[in-house]
C-alpha cells in the first residue's frame, strides 16, 4: 500500500511507519541538515580518530545551535524534530563509507528501510 507522502515525494521505498515518512519528507525539503551532520561527523572523526564514536544527538544539537545563528535574519530556520535523529544516523552510515560505525543505534520498534552498512560489508564488497 503506497501512502500519500510516498506518492507526493516519490518515496516508494519508504516503509509505512509515520516517523520514517515524516523524516523523508523533511529530508527532501531540507538536505542541508544532512550535509551539516556529515560535515560535523567528519570533523569529529578527524579530531578524535577514525574509529571514534559520537552521539547523533550531540551533532544534531550542534546543527540546531549553528542554525540559530544563521537564522538571525528574516528567514526562519527549519524546526529540527528529535524524531529524525535515528533516521539521520542510519542514513549517514548507509551512504558515507568513512562514517560507518560512528553512531550507536538501537533496534527500532518499526524497522526502518534505512540499513547502515557494517565495516565487514564495506571491506568485503565487490565494489571495492
C-alpha positions as CSV (number, residue, x, y, z in Angstrom):
1,X,0.0,0.0,0.0
2,X,1.5,3.3,-1.1
3,X,0.7,6.3,1.2
4,X,0.0,9.9,0.2
5,X,3.5,11.0,1.4
6,X,5.1,8.2,-0.7
7,X,3.2,9.4,-3.8
8,X,3.9,13.1,-3.2
9,X,7.6,12.7,-2.8
10,X,8.2,9.6,-5.0
11,X,9.2,7.6,-2.0
12,X,8.1,4.1,-2.9
13,X,11.0,2.6,-1.0
14,X,9.8,4.1,2.3
15,X,8.2,1.9,4.9
16,X,4.8,2.7,6.3
17,X,6.0,4.0,9.7
18,X,4.8,7.6,10.2
19,X,8.1,8.6,11.8
20,X,10.1,7.4,8.8
21,X,7.7,9.1,6.4
22,X,7.9,12.3,8.3
23,X,11.7,12.0,8.2
24,X,11.9,11.5,4.4
25,X,9.5,14.5,3.8
26,X,11.7,16.7,6.0
27,X,15.0,15.4,4.5
28,X,13.8,16.1,0.9
29,X,12.8,19.6,1.9
30,X,16.0,20.4,3.9
31,X,19.0,18.5,2.5
32,X,21.3,21.0,4.2
33,X,20.7,19.3,7.6
34,X,22.1,16.0,6.3
35,X,25.1,17.9,4.8
36,X,25.8,19.7,8.1
37,X,25.6,16.4,10.1
38,X,28.0,14.7,7.8
39,X,30.4,17.7,8.0
40,X,30.3,17.7,11.8
41,X,30.7,13.9,11.9
42,X,33.7,14.1,9.7
43,X,35.1,16.9,11.8
44,X,34.7,14.6,14.9
45,X,36.5,11.7,13.2
46,X,39.3,13.9,12.1
47,X,39.9,15.2,15.6
48,X,39.1,12.0,17.6
49,X,40.3,9.2,15.3
50,X,38.9,7.0,12.5
51,X,37.3,4.6,15.0
52,X,35.8,7.1,17.3
53,X,32.1,7.2,18.1
54,X,29.8,10.2,18.8
55,X,26.1,10.5,19.6
56,X,23.9,11.6,16.8
57,X,22.0,13.8,19.3
58,X,25.2,15.8,20.1
59,X,25.7,16.5,16.4
60,X,22.0,17.3,15.9
61,X,22.2,19.9,18.8
62,X,25.3,21.4,17.1
63,X,23.3,21.8,13.9
64,X,20.5,23.4,15.9
65,X,23.0,25.8,17.5
66,X,24.5,26.7,14.2
67,X,21.1,27.2,12.5
68,X,20.0,29.5,15.4
69,X,22.9,31.9,14.5
70,X,22.3,31.7,10.7
71,X,18.6,32.4,11.1
72,X,19.0,35.7,12.9
73,X,18.0,37.2,9.6
74,X,14.3,37.4,8.4
75,X,14.4,33.8,7.4
76,X,13.3,31.1,9.9
77,X,15.4,28.0,10.3
78,X,13.8,24.6,9.9
79,X,12.4,23.1,13.1
80,X,14.5,20.0,13.9
81,X,12.4,17.2,15.3
82,X,14.2,14.8,17.7
83,X,12.3,12.0,16.0
84,X,14.6,12.3,13.0
85,X,17.9,11.6,14.7
86,X,17.7,7.8,14.5
87,X,17.0,8.0,10.7
88,X,19.8,10.5,10.1
89,X,22.3,8.3,12.0
90,X,21.3,5.2,9.8
91,X,21.3,7.2,6.6
92,X,24.7,8.7,7.2
93,X,26.2,5.3,8.0
94,X,24.5,3.8,4.9
95,X,25.7,6.5,2.5
96,X,29.1,7.6,3.9
97,X,31.6,4.8,3.9
98,X,34.1,6.8,6.0
99,X,31.5,7.3,8.8
100,X,30.4,3.6,9.2
101,X,30.1,2.8,12.9
102,X,30.3,6.4,14.1
103,X,26.9,6.2,15.8
104,X,25.5,3.5,18.1
105,X,22.0,2.6,17.0
106,X,19.2,0.7,18.8
107,X,16.6,-1.6,17.3
108,X,13.6,0.3,16.1
109,X,10.0,-0.8,17.0
110,X,9.0,-0.3,13.4
111,X,12.1,-1.3,11.3
112,X,13.4,1.4,9.1
113,X,14.1,0.9,5.4
114,X,17.5,2.5,6.0
115,X,20.1,-0.1,6.8
116,X,23.6,1.1,7.6
117,X,26.5,-0.8,6.2
118,X,28.8,-2.6,8.6
119,X,32.6,-2.4,8.3
120,X,32.6,-6.1,7.3
121,X,30.3,-5.3,4.3
122,X,32.4,-2.3,3.3
123,X,35.7,-4.4,3.2
124,X,34.1,-7.4,1.6
125,X,32.0,-5.7,-1.1
126,X,32.7,-6.3,-4.8
127,X,32.6,-2.6,-5.5
128,X,35.8,-2.0,-3.5
